[in-house]
Structure formats: C-alpha cells, structure tokens
C-alpha cells in the first residue's frame, strides 16, 4: 500500500491523468477532485459503478476506526476491516491520509480505474466517500491478506505456501496485469506491482489492488509516457528509475521481481542480508547463469517439495522479465501463457520427491 519515489530525480510535473468511460475506453479529462460531485463530473454520474457512502456510515462500519479493526497501513493511509450496517457485508475500508500531498489525485484515479475496469484478478471496489476533506475507499474484503503476508517474516506457526499455490498466485497476478495491458484501451500501466499489493481470497485466488499510481499507457506511435518516478524501491524497472520513461515493460520488470520473491521467498530489498544479497535481482542474476545453482534459489521453506523442471521454467520466466533492456523482456501475455502452463502441472510431493523429478531440458537463458 505504501509508496515512495524510486530516485531523487524527477521530471516535469505529471500530465493530468484521464478518466474512463464504459468498455474500458478512456477519454481526456481533468483529475481535480474537491468533493463527491467532482467525481461525478469527471466520470459521469451514470458511468461510476461504485456506491457513494457517507463518512458516518463508514465510521460505524469500522467501529470508529478502532485499532482492533486495523488491517494495515501504508503511504496513502490506513486500511480497516468493517461491516456495512445496510447489507452486513464485510469490507476493507481505506482511509486516506488527509495530510497527504497527493491524496486527491490517487483517490480519484483509484475510483475511476476500479469502477470502470473489471476482472477476476482485480480487487472489487464497492464504493467511496468524499465527504468534506475525508477520502475513503471501500473494497471487497480479502480474508487471507496480501501475498507479502504469506512469504516474508512468517511466524513459526503460520502455514507456508506450497509450490502449487505459488504458481497459482503467480499465474493469477499475471492475468490481472494482462487485462490492464491488453484489454484496457488505452492500456493501463499499473506502476506499483509488488507483493503487498497482491491480495488473496480464501482460496488463494490473487487480485491486484491499490491503483492510485496507475497511468494510462502510450498510444499510437508513442513508445512511452513520461512521468515522475514513483513506485516502490526494489520493484522499479531500471530505465524508468533513471529516466522517468514509463512503458508496459516497466510493469513486466516489477512482475519479474514479484515472481522471484514467490520462488525464492526472499524480499525485493532486504538490508538484513549479507553484502551482495540486499537486492534480490542483483543476487539472482549471477545464479541465472549456472544451472547447478538453481536449487539454491528455491525457498528453503519448500523443503525440497517442488518439481525441478517447474523450478527451472519459473526461474527462466523471472529471468526474462528482469532483463535490464526493456525490449528483451516478454510481453505479459506470453508470461501468462507460460505461468498458466506451470500452474496446470500439479506437483504431488507424496508420490514424487523433488530429487527424483526428471532432469529438466536445457533452457535458453538470457545473458543478464
């Protein structure tokens, strides 16, 4: 949920973002919001699918935002678990920081994006509140929290993700990104893909969340959009961090980092690791070149319970995604195809141990 600039350099102020109309078609419009009526002016009251809540309704749902209802906290504000009195539906309520410099912009972008883009792998926005200076977003409640909650800093008694579940989550997250890149018109660049923004329902079905940093992608003969460098350190594509030039391949890089986290169990940035291992991608790149070290990249909590062929293929996908040159990275549709196949190949640890899995065929690996 949190964000911060990936580098100290910034380009000129962002061009004003655009709202959406049905059929995922996005016309040009302004992105200034001071009240609920401004949201309706931008999207058109007939076009906003989200429900409008009063602040009183949401305060009652979250028990006046008590500490025991707090689910998490990020750069934009806090998220609470609540129950709507009108429907008894359990929801997640994000209360944006009223002192945030960009709160209005991110709030409006998220309302418009999630109101008008719908996919099984995108979180469902139920409604919003824009009473006075209050900005709140109401989402479907995802009972298993984020992917980050299941990969990093786990307590001893918490269940570890098995290989099949990891591949299911990776494939589902890629499908959500594919929808943004290939189905929306113009395409949407997510810009903040990371484990904490991938939420899980009770069946470990993943959904992308937090669209406040999303940008409309390039159209026509344009190759990129220029914007201030925003996102989360460790996930930003190198060319975007250095130049502010944002492309669909920037998201593919971020997805590659997430996939590496899923495979290795390591964090994108971990300053508690020894020198040379702080940055996940920097640690992984030399290992990509030596097949004998692939098993060292598997999450130790898997305890060897994974298919060797599947591990190699998943690492191959991740390696392609985190290529330094964006034109060397695959399009997300190809990533979906590859990961959907891996997710369909169910690994049965009871009948087949990792050590007895047939040796994987030699893959073509990128140089970097």
Backbone torsions as a table, in degrees:
resi	resn	phi	psi	omega
1	UNK	NA	-29.5	-178.0
2	UNK	-81.5	164.0	176.0
3	UNK	-152.5	161.8	170.0
4	UNK	-162.5	160.3	-178.2
5	UNK	-59.7	142.0	179.3
6	UNK	-77.1	-22.4	178.4
7	UNK	-148.5	169.8	-179.4
8	UNK	-80.2	-15.5	-178.1
9	UNK	-84.5	144.1	176.5
10	UNK	-140.3	150.8	176.7
11	UNK	-87.6	-168.7	176.7
12	UNK	-62.7	162.1	-177.8
13	UNK	-53.4	147.8	-178.5
14	UNK	-58.8	142.9	169.7
15	UNK	-67.5	149.3	-178.4
16	UNK	-62.8	133.6	-178.9
17	UNK	-71.0	176.2	-174.2
18	UNK	-124.5	150.7	178.2
19	UNK	-90.6	-177.4	-175.2
20	UNK	-127.4	155.1	170.6
21	UNK	-117.6	168.8	179.2
22	UNK	-55.1	164.9	-177.4
23	UNK	67.7	21.4	175.3
24	UNK	62.6	22.7	178.4
25	UNK	-99.3	133.5	-167.4
26	UNK	-119.1	110.4	176.8
27	UNK	-85.6	168.9	176.7
28	UNK	-77.4	140.2	175.9
29	UNK	-166.2	176.4	-177.7
30	UNK	-88.7	158.4	-179.2
31	UNK	-124.5	46.7	174.8
32	UNK	-109.1	127.5	-179.4
33	UNK	-130.2	126.8	175.0
34	UNK	-117.1	-14.5	-178.3
35	UNK	-159.0	174.2	177.7
36	UNK	-59.4	-34.6	-178.4
37	UNK	-65.3	-31.3	178.5
38	UNK	-66.4	-34.8	176.6
39	UNK	-61.6	-43.6	-178.2
40	UNK	-68.2	-32.0	177.4
41	UNK	-66.2	-37.7	-177.5
42	UNK	-73.3	-52.1	-175.1
43	UNK	-88.1	-20.1	-172.4
44	UNK	88.9	124.7	-173.4
45	UNK	-59.8	-26.2	-179.8
46	UNK	-81.2	-10.4	-173.0
47	UNK	-102.0	-15.1	-179.0
48	UNK	-87.7	116.5	-176.1
49	UNK	-84.1	-18.3	-175.6
50	UNK	-73.8	150.6	-179.9
51	UNK	-84.5	145.0	178.0
52	UNK	-95.1	121.9	179.7
53	UNK	-105.8	154.3	169.1
54	UNK	-88.1	157.5	178.3
55	UNK	-62.5	-36.5	179.7
56	UNK	-61.4	-40.7	179.0
57	UNK	-61.0	-44.4	-176.1
58	UNK	-75.4	-33.9	175.5
59	UNK	-63.1	-40.1	177.8
60	UNK	-66.7	-38.9	-178.7
61	UNK	-63.7	-37.7	-177.4
62	UNK	-98.1	17.8	178.2
63	UNK	53.5	48.8	-179.6
64	UNK	58.9	32.2	175.0
65	UNK	59.0	47.7	179.1
66	UNK	-68.7	154.6	-177.2
67	UNK	-61.1	-33.5	-178.1
68	UNK	-74.2	-6.0	175.4
69	UNK	-98.3	-4.8	-176.0
70	UNK	-70.4	126.1	177.9
71	UNK	-96.4	-32.9	-177.8
72	UNK	179.7	172.0	-177.6
73	UNK	-144.5	137.8	178.9
74	UNK	-139.3	-165.8	-176.0
75	UNK	-65.9	-25.7	-177.1
76	UNK	-94.1	-15.3	-178.6
77	UNK	150.6	-163.5	-176.7
78	UNK	-109.3	152.3	179.3
79	UNK	-117.7	129.5	-177.7
80	UNK	-119.7	150.1	170.6
81	UNK	-87.4	135.4	-178.8
82	UNK	-145.4	169.6	176.5
83	UNK	-130.4	121.1	-179.2
84	UNK	-70.7	126.8	-178.0
85	UNK	-65.8	-32.5	-175.3
86	UNK	-70.8	-32.6	-175.3
87	UNK	-124.2	-8.6	-174.9
88	UNK	64.8	14.0	178.7
89	UNK	-74.8	134.9	175.2
90	UNK	-81.9	131.1	-175.1
91	UNK	-136.9	168.6	170.6
92	UNK	-109.3	128.9	-176.4
93	UNK	-116.0	117.7	178.3
94	UNK	-99.1	118.7	178.4
95	UNK	-101.4	110.3	-177.0
96	UNK	-72.8	146.1	179.4
97	UNK	-65.6	119.8	-178.0
98	UNK	-68.4	-16.0	178.7
99	UNK	-95.0	-0.2	-178.9
100	UNK	-66.5	136.7	-176.9
101	UNK	-68.6	-29.1	-175.2
102	UNK	-115.6	14.5	-173.7
103	UNK	-54.6	-46.1	-178.9
104	UNK	-61.0	-44.0	-177.9
105	UNK	-64.2	-49.8	-178.6
106	UNK	-64.9	-36.6	178.3
107	UNK	-60.1	-49.4	-177.4
108	UNK	-67.8	-41.9	178.3
109	UNK	-58.0	-44.6	-177.8
110	UNK	-66.8	-41.6	177.6
111	UNK	-59.3	-46.5	-177.2
112	UNK	-69.2	-45.1	-178.7
113	UNK	-59.7	-52.6	-173.5
114	UNK	-79.1	-17.5	175.3
115	UNK	-76.4	-29.8	-170.3
116	UNK	-115.1	-5.7	174.3
117	UNK	-115.9	125.7	-175.9
118	UNK	-132.7	129.6	-179.8
119	UNK	-160.1	148.4	179.6
120	UNK	-58.6	-20.1	-179.6
121	UNK	-106.8	20.4	169.3
122	UNK	-118.2	139.0	-179.6
123	UNK	-63.5	145.0	-177.4
124	UNK	-89.6	122.7	175.6
125	UNK	-87.1	120.8	-179.2
126	UNK	-86.0	-39.8	-179.6
127	UNK	-176.9	-172.4	-176.6
128	UNK	-151.4	166.5	176.1
129	UNK	-135.2	130.6	177.0
130	UNK	-132.9	53.0	178.3
131	UNK	-83.1	118.2	178.7
132	UNK	56.4	-124.6	177.9
133	UNK	-96.8	9.9	178.3
134	UNK	-85.7	133.4	177.3
135	UNK	-129.6	112.1	-179.6
136	UNK	-132.0	146.5	177.4
137	UNK	-122.7	139.1	-177.2
138	UNK	-118.4	119.8	-178.1
139	UNK	-116.2	165.1	167.8
140	UNK	-61.6	146.2	-179.0
141	UNK	-84.5	128.5	179.4
142	UNK	-106.2	102.5	-167.3
143	UNK	-64.2	-24.3	-177.6
144	UNK	-94.6	7.5	176.3
145	UNK	72.6	-148.4	-176.9
146	UNK	-100.1	163.9	175.3
147	UNK	-59.4	-36.6	178.8
148	UNK	-56.8	-37.5	-179.1
149	UNK	-63.2	-20.9	-175.9
150	UNK	-106.7	-0.9	-179.3
151	UNK	-113.8	-37.5	-169.1
152	UNK	-119.9	143.2	174.5
153	UNK	53.7	45.3	-178.8
154	UNK	-77.3	138.6	172.1
155	UNK	-69.4	158.2	-175.6
156	UNK	-57.7	-29.9	-175.1
157	UNK	-91.3	1.0	-178.1
158	UNK	-84.7	137.0	-179.3
159	UNK	-64.9	133.0	177.5
160	UNK	-85.2	147.4	177.8
161	UNK	-71.7	130.4	175.9
162	UNK	-83.4	173.5	-175.1
163	UNK	-61.9	-45.1	-178.3
164	UNK	-60.4	-42.2	-179.9
165	UNK	-66.6	-38.0	178.8
166	UNK	-62.5	-43.2	-179.6
167	UNK	-69.5	-34.6	176.1
168	UNK	-62.2	-44.5	-179.7
169	UNK	-66.3	-44.0	-179.5
170	UNK	-61.4	-45.0	-179.1
171	UNK	-65.2	-41.5	-179.8
172	UNK	-65.7	-42.4	178.2
173	UNK	-63.5	-39.1	178.1
174	UNK	-64.3	-35.9	178.8
175	UNK	-66.3	-37.9	176.2
176	UNK	-62.5	-42.0	179.0
177	UNK	-67.9	-37.8	177.6
178	UNK	-60.7	-39.7	178.6
179	UNK	-60.4	-44.8	-179.9
180	UNK	-64.2	-40.3	-175.7
181	UNK	-77.9	-40.7	-167.9
182	UNK	-109.2	-21.6	-176.9
183	UNK	-100.8	-36.3	178.7
184	UNK	-70.2	147.8	-177.4
185	UNK	-137.0	108.2	-0.6
186	UNK	-70.2	167.3	-177.9
187	UNK	-63.8	156.2	178.8
188	UNK	-110.6	127.7	173.8
189	UNK	-94.6	118.8	-173.4
190	UNK	-65.4	-47.8	172.3
191	UNK	74.3	-8.2	179.6
192	UNK	-141.8	44.4	178.9
193	UNK	-75.7	123.2	178.3
194	UNK	-162.0	167.2	-174.3
195	UNK	-61.2	-34.7	-178.2
196	UNK	-72.6	-14.4	178.2
197	UNK	-99.6	6.0	174.8
198	UNK	-106.4	108.5	-176.4
199	UNK	-97.3	155.0	-173.5
200	UNK	-125.1	133.2	174.3
201	UNK	-85.9	-171.8	-173.8
202	UNK	-65.4	-16.4	178.7
203	UNK	-105.7	17.7	-178.3
204	UNK	62.7	27.0	174.9
205	UNK	-80.6	122.4	-173.4
206	UNK	-87.0	147.5	175.3
207	UNK	-140.0	132.6	177.2
208	UNK	-73.6	140.2	-179.0
209	UNK	-133.0	174.5	176.1
210	UNK	60.7	86.5	-177.4
211	UNK	-105.6	17.5	-176.8
212	UNK	-64.2	-22.1	180.0
213	UNK	-102.0	1.8	-176.8
214	UNK	-60.7	146.4	179.3
215	UNK	-129.5	149.4	172.7
216	UNK	-74.2	134.1	-175.7
217	UNK	-79.5	175.8	-179.5
218	UNK	-68.8	148.6	177.2
219	UNK	-128.3	162.7	179.0
220	UNK	64.2	-131.9	-177.6
221	UNK	-91.8	7.3	178.5
222	UNK	-77.0	143.1	-178.1
223	UNK	-101.6	-17.4	-176.1
224	UNK	-158.9	168.9	168.3
225	UNK	-117.2	142.7	-179.9
226	UNK	-98.5	133.7	-177.0
227	UNK	-156.3	165.2	173.2
228	UNK	-61.1	146.4	-178.5
229	UNK	-78.2	110.5	179.8
230	UNK	-131.4	157.7	179.8
231	UNK	143.4	-155.7	-178.2
232	UNK	-122.3	128.2	-177.4
233	UNK	-56.8	134.7	-178.3
234	UNK	102.3	-21.5	-179.7
235	UNK	-109.6	-16.7	-176.5
236	UNK	-70.8	135.3	174.5
237	UNK	-64.3	141.8	-174.4
238	UNK	-60.3	-38.9	-178.2
239	UNK	-69.1	-31.9	177.5
240	UNK	-71.3	-43.3	-180.0
241	UNK	-62.4	-32.8	-175.8
242	UNK	-87.5	-32.7	-171.4
243	UNK	-119.1	-17.2	-175.3
244	UNK	78.0	6.4	178.4
245	UNK	-87.8	115.2	-171.7
246	UNK	-105.6	130.4	177.5
247	UNK	-133.6	173.1	174.9
248	UNK	-60.7	-31.6	-179.5
249	UNK	-68.9	-17.9	174.4
250	UNK	-64.7	-41.0	176.0
251	UNK	-65.2	-37.3	-179.5
252	UNK	-62.8	-40.2	176.2
253	UNK	-60.1	-48.1	-179.7
254	UNK	-59.6	-38.8	178.0
255	UNK	-63.8	-38.9	177.9
256	UNK	-59.9	-37.9	177.0
257	UNK	-64.8	-44.8	178.5
258	UNK	-60.4	-43.6	179.9
259	UNK	-62.5	-39.0	176.0
260	UNK	-62.9	-39.1	176.4
261	UNK	-62.4	-41.7	-179.9
262	UNK	-62.9	-41.0	-177.3
263	UNK	-74.6	-44.4	-170.4
264	UNK	-94.1	-22.7	-174.0
265	UNK	77.7	1.4	-180.0
266	UNK	-88.2	158.6	176.3
267	UNK	-83.9	153.9	177.4
268	UNK	-58.0	-42.7	174.4
269	UNK	-131.7	124.3	-179.7
270	UNK	-138.5	99.4	-177.5
271	UNK	-74.5	-5.3	176.4
272	UNK	-85.3	-12.1	177.4
273	UNK	-74.5	164.0	179.2
274	UNK	-70.4	166.5	-178.6
275	UNK	-55.7	137.0	-178.8
276	UNK	90.5	-10.0	-179.1
277	UNK	-118.9	8.5	-179.1
278	UNK	-64.7	-44.1	-177.2
279	UNK	-97.2	121.5	-174.5
280	UNK	-60.2	-46.1	-178.0
281	UNK	-65.4	-42.8	178.9
282	UNK	-62.3	-36.7	177.3
283	UNK	-68.6	-37.6	-173.7
284	UNK	-78.7	-33.0	-172.3
285	UNK	-55.0	-47.2	178.2
286	UNK	-63.9	-32.8	-178.5
287	UNK	-71.5	-27.4	178.2
288	UNK	-59.2	-25.5	-173.5
289	UNK	-86.5	-6.7	-175.1
290	UNK	-128.8	104.9	-177.1
291	UNK	-60.2	-27.3	-178.4
292	UNK	-68.0	-16.3	-177.4
293	UNK	-102.4	2.6	-177.7
294	UNK	-60.6	-39.3	-178.4
295	UNK	-64.2	-25.2	178.2
296	UNK	-68.7	-17.6	-176.4
297	UNK	-88.8	-13.4	179.6
298	UNK	-71.7	141.6	178.8
299	UNK	-56.5	122.5	179.9
300	UNK	-57.2	-27.5	-178.8
301	UNK	-70.0	-12.2	173.5
302	UNK	-71.8	-20.2	178.2
303	UNK	53.5	40.2	177.2
304	UNK	77.5	1.7	-177.3
305	UNK	-88.3	77.1	177.3
306	UNK	-158.5	155.4	177.2
307	UNK	-80.3	128.3	-178.3
308	UNK	-59.3	-45.0	178.7
309	UNK	-59.7	-44.1	179.0
310	UNK	-63.1	-39.6	177.6
311	UNK	-60.9	-48.1	-179.3
312	UNK	-60.4	-42.9	-177.4
313	UNK	-69.1	-39.6	177.8
314	UNK	-64.4	-40.6	176.9
315	UNK	-64.8	-36.0	178.0
316	UNK	-62.3	-41.7	179.2
317	UNK	-64.1	-46.4	-179.6
318	UNK	-61.6	-42.0	-179.1
319	UNK	-62.0	-40.1	178.2
320	UNK	-64.9	-40.4	-176.1
321	UNK	-67.6	-32.2	-176.1
322	UNK	-99.5	21.6	173.2
323	UNK	-57.6	142.9	-179.0
324	UNK	-67.1	-36.2	179.0
325	UNK	-87.2	120.3	-175.7
326	UNK	-59.7	-33.4	-179.0
327	UNK	-71.1	-10.7	177.0
328	UNK	-88.7	-12.4	-179.9
329	UNK	-80.6	149.4	178.2
330	UNK	-74.3	161.5	169.4
331	UNK	-76.2	155.9	-173.5
332	UNK	-66.0	-27.2	178.6
333	UNK	-61.8	-38.2	178.0
334	UNK	-69.8	-34.7	176.3
335	UNK	-64.1	-42.0	178.1
336	UNK	-60.3	-44.8	179.9
337	UNK	-59.2	-46.8	-177.9
338	UNK	-66.8	-45.3	-177.7
339	UNK	-72.2	-32.0	176.3
340	UNK	-63.2	-37.7	176.0
341	UNK	-64.8	-47.0	179.8
342	UNK	-61.1	-39.7	-179.9
343	UNK	-66.6	-27.1	-179.6
344	UNK	-79.1	-16.8	-179.7
345	UNK	-90.1	87.0	-174.5
346	UNK	-70.3	129.0	178.2
347	UNK	-91.4	130.1	-179.4
348	UNK	-113.2	93.6	-176.0
349	UNK	-63.4	-24.9	-177.7
350	UNK	-70.3	-27.6	-176.5
351	UNK	-109.0	-8.4	-175.2
352	UNK	-154.1	116.4	-179.3
353	UNK	-85.6	161.2	-178.6
354	UNK	-61.3	-36.6	-175.6
355	UNK	-70.5	-20.8	-177.9
356	UNK	-98.1	1.0	179.7
357	UNK	-69.0	135.6	-179.6
358	UNK	-55.1	147.6	-178.4
359	UNK	-64.3	133.5	-179.2
360	UNK	-69.6	147.3	177.5
361	UNK	-67.1	159.4	-177.9
362	UNK	-70.3	129.7	-179.1
363	UNK	-99.7	157.9	171.9
364	UNK	-85.8	115.7	-175.1
365	UNK	-106.9	144.0	177.6
366	UNK	-68.0	157.0	-177.0
367	UNK	-70.0	-30.7	-176.9
368	UNK	-105.4	NA	NA
